[in-house]
Amino acid sequence: GLPQALPVLLVSGAQDAVGEMGEGVKKLADYYRAQGMKEVELVLFEKSRHEFLNERDNREKKWATLLDFFDKICAEKD
């Protein structure tokens, strides 16, 4: 399994059929947490599908979500 201290960010469009309209992604987050992973974040973007970063709607917010997560992880490593 994955290390319990590994930070995980799960991001998906809420209308993504591959992620079962968010339900599959929620199940994955719950699974990771049940395995003892301490830092599991889940973000579902409403009205977005599978390639949510390529959609024009809220593009800045989507990229900011990813960059904020990476910034936080890098700051924890310093």
C-alpha positions in Angstrom: 0.0 0.0 0.0 0.9 3.6 0.0 2.7 5.2 2.9 0.3 6.5 5.5 2.1 9.9 5.6 1.8 10.4 1.9 -0.3 13.5 1.1 -2.9 12.8 -1.5 -5.1 15.2 -3.5 -7.9 13.6 -5.5 -9.5 16.1 -8.0 -12.2 15.4 -10.4 -15.1 16.9 -12.3 -18.4 16.2 -10.5 -19.9 15.3 -13.9 -17.1 12.9 -14.9 -18.5 9.6 -15.9 -15.1 7.9 -15.4 -15.2 8.9 -11.7 -18.9 7.8 -11.4 -20.0 11.4 -11.2 -17.9 12.0 -8.1 -19.0 8.9 -6.3 -16.1 6.7 -7.4 -13.6 9.4 -6.3 -15.3 9.7 -2.9 -15.0 5.9 -2.5 -11.3 6.1 -3.3 -10.8 8.9 -0.7 -12.7 6.8 1.9 -10.6 3.8 1.0 -7.3 5.7 1.5 -8.6 7.0 4.8 -9.6 3.6 5.9 -6.1 2.4 5.2 -4.8 4.9 7.7 -3.7 7.6 5.3 -3.7 10.9 7.3 -3.8 13.6 4.6 -6.3 12.8 1.9 -8.0 15.8 0.2 -10.9 15.5 -2.2 -12.1 18.3 -4.5 -14.9 17.9 -7.0 -15.5 20.7 -9.4 -19.2 21.2 -10.2 -20.3 21.3 -13.8 -16.9 19.8 -14.9 -16.1 16.5 -16.6 -13.1 14.3 -17.0 -10.7 16.9 -18.5 -11.6 19.6 -16.1 -8.3 21.5 -16.5 -9.1 22.0 -20.2 -12.5 23.5 -19.5 -12.7 27.3 -19.5 -15.1 27.5 -16.6 -13.3 28.3 -13.4 -9.9 27.5 -14.9 -8.0 29.7 -12.6 -9.6 28.2 -9.5 -8.9 24.7 -10.7 -5.2 25.4 -11.3 -5.0 27.3 -8.0 -6.3 24.2 -6.2 -3.5 22.1 -7.6 -0.8 24.7 -7.0 -2.0 25.4 -3.5 -1.7 21.7 -2.7 1.8 21.5 -4.1 2.9 24.7 -2.3 1.6 23.3 1.0 3.4 20.0 0.5 6.7 21.7 -0.4 6.4 24.0 2.6 6.0 21.0 4.9 9.2 19.5 3.4 11.3 22.6 4.2 
